[in-house]
Structures are given as C-alpha cells and as structure tokens.
Amino acid sequence: MKLLFDCFYGVSGDMIVGALLDLGADQNSLKKVLKSLGLKDYQIKISKVKKGNITATDFDVVLSSDNHDHDMNFLFGDKEVNFEFKEKRRLSDIANLLEKSSMTERAKEIALKIFDVVAQAEGKAHGIPKENVIFHETGAMDSIIDIVSIAVCFDNLNISKAFVTNLREGQGQINTRVGYLPIPTPAVKNVLEGYGASLEICSLPFELITPTGISAIAVLTNFKNIDSKIDIIKDGFGSGKRDYGMQGTLRCCLFE
C-alpha cells in the first residue's frame, strides 16, 4: 500500500497521527505502545471533529500543564508566558526511551530517524552538534508522543512508500518557548535544505508547517511527489488545533 500526504492546509505531528488513524490505523495497538513508554502526566483523546465541510480525526495529547502550542494569543499575539523546562532530553535519552518500549523494530527505526532529522535541524540552527541538542520543543511530552504515534500508525498500516504534495507555508513570525521566530522557522528551513526540498510561500500570516511535521514528511517521503494519476482507495483527514479561520486538515490518500 502507498500513501500520499496532501499538505495544502499545513502539516504537524498531531495532524499526521489523526490522518493515519482516520485511515484505519489501530487505536488499541497505539495506546499499548504509548503506555509502554512509561511517560506520565498526560492523556490521549481521539475524536471526530468537523472542520469546514470535512469530518476529520483529532489526535489530542492532553498534558497536566498547558504548553500553549495552540494558544493563538501567545503564538501570534502579545500574551506572555513563563515556561519551565522540566524535561530536558537529548537524542540519546529519547533513543533509550524508545528501545525499552513495545514498538516494532520498523516503528522504532522510523521514530528515531524523525528525531534525528529534528536534532540535525535544531543543531544547525543553534550551531551545536545534534547530540547536544536539548529537545525543549520536540522533547516535550506531546511531541514525543506525536512522533512515536506517527511511526506506530505508519507501520500499522503497512505502507511501503509515501509521497507528498502541496507543501506550502505562511509568513511572518511566531512566538515559541525560545522567543519569536520567523516563518518558516529555522528548523523547518534546515530540514528542507538538508533534503534539497522546497515549498510554496503563501500570503497567510500563520505557521502552517511545524518542525515535527516537516521532519516526519522528510523521513516518510524523502519529499517525493506524484508525477502521474493515482487511483485513491481511501482518504483520511487529520485535524489541526490552531484556529486559522480555514479548514485546517491534513489529507492522506491510500492507493495501490
């Protein structure tokens, strides 16, 4: 089975998981793997939501404390938030976490590759080796769960090849845990440059592509596009959390 990521409305970790679950990835298998990670202070909520005229699957990692990743007043407004970095994980820490889990070997390999791409991109942005990158953003609880879930669901659907189309990004700036960053963020640009890939810049003043999302796309598709007509077997839609006043879903298409 093959898969096409249609990223017209953006791509993020939770959107990818939602779309793969919408295509039929097994929820119970995913929850068992997540439980095996031994992480605490979070809950998983999987639900159907309406985005415009589309019904999508929403994959929500509910944390014990708000990380403000979907707070529009913080991301694009003037709201001030003081963050406490309780968890500081490096690439080796995450590798140990995954090794002790019940993930299949293929799922582990996919997840580790995604984390490695993020580490390289963040390391380049900060001028340090990838081994020294502290995952404030991607090492946070919700992003670890997103990346693990992407790998588990992709493996569960037994996808042999994946492709991507309609990669586009907004413009302006976004507030993060390390301060304001331009859109596309340095990490996103570094992933694209590392793979010799490009994207369309549209007029929307929002971040459509997250570092987790683009890193997963890089690993799963190597930025290969479809150059011929395909016969779609099934569509899956994953819901985004940020309210940009548009549909805000990732479409994934299964085809032979």
Disulfide bonds with the S-S distance in Angstrom:
none
